[in-house]
Amino acid sequence: MDPLELLITNDVLRFMDLLGVFVMGVAAGALASRLNFDAVGFAVIGITAGLGGGIVRDLVLDFGVPAAFADPWYLTCALAGAGFTFVISADGSWWRRLVSVLDITAMGLWAATGTAKSLGYGLDVLPAILLGITSAVGGGVIRDVLVGRIPAIFGGGPLYATGALVTAVLTWVVVALGLPSSLVLIAVAVGSLLAGMAAWRRWTLPGHSEWQVTMSAAQLKRLVRRTRKQERERVALETGTIPVIDTDSDDLAEDAAADDLDAADYEDRIFEDPVAEELPGTIEHEERVREAPDGEDPAADEISAADEDPAGRDR
């Protein structure tokens, strides 16, 4: 049997589903009583809380007429629950515990029904799980918005949405693996048990302030300095391993291998000594003339030879 057929056609599960609608109507009626609503307010808040999630699910799936309107028993149970609280006070501690247990059980059933129905309509896993959760907690969210308060599933309350998520995921596992459809009831039980334990032990999810990282100005400054230092060391290490010159093909390889201590050594190595022009009448010129044979002027001969040599002119 298909899990969706099990959840819809089984008489016991359908009775529990309708009982969940009635209980949600009672819980919504208790809220309306504290807010001093009139009969219309009780009716609207009861229908919204009991049937809102399923209506949203069916509208998203383009189901046609939502199941809450196609079957008159759903509207009847929602109105009956709200009317019960309108007539009878339900503020006792034992009554609140009973309503909580039934509410959590209905939540598990709605999460499984919404997930199986979405998968049956061809939705992928994530949208199907989301619609399963919407079926379970959507009515409560709409109810809280109508009365002007933050929805309970957003924090500080029992883990209803978390329990619905667990049930929806386990329902998808049963459908995806083709397991016996009766195992869906185990998924319902696991999610409901988690939500019930959370309500009993007052478990909540961590809030934003518990995860937020705070730093003083001095801590932030030290972090920036340490980060910049590490980045400089990384860049220096990486660039130091990159060869700047290829000694086999680079024209500057000889300069890189030379042991020039300063600019003067570089100049002496690169540039050849130019031909010294000795002006007549200087001491150096006279000494060279005396040393030259037959009184010739060697400096003049060297300058003439340089003028004739193009390479010499280049130098």
Secondary structure, 3 states (H helix, E strand, C coil): CCHHHHHHHCHHHHHHHHHHHHHHHHHHHHHHHHCCCCHHHHHHHHHHHHHHHHHHHHHHCCCCCCHHHHCHHHHHHHHHHHHHHHHCCCCCHHHHHHHHHHHHHHHHHHHHHHHHHHHHCCCCHHHHHHHHHHHHHHHHHHHHHHCCCCCHHHCCCCCHHHHHHHHHHHHHHHHHHCCCCCHHHHHHHHHHHHHHHHHHHCCCCCCHHHHCCCCCHHHHHHHHHHHHHHHHHHHHHHHHCCCCCCCCCCCCHHHHHCCCCCHHHHHHHHCCCCCCCCCCCCHHHHHHHHHCHHHCCHHHHHHHHHHHCHHHHHC
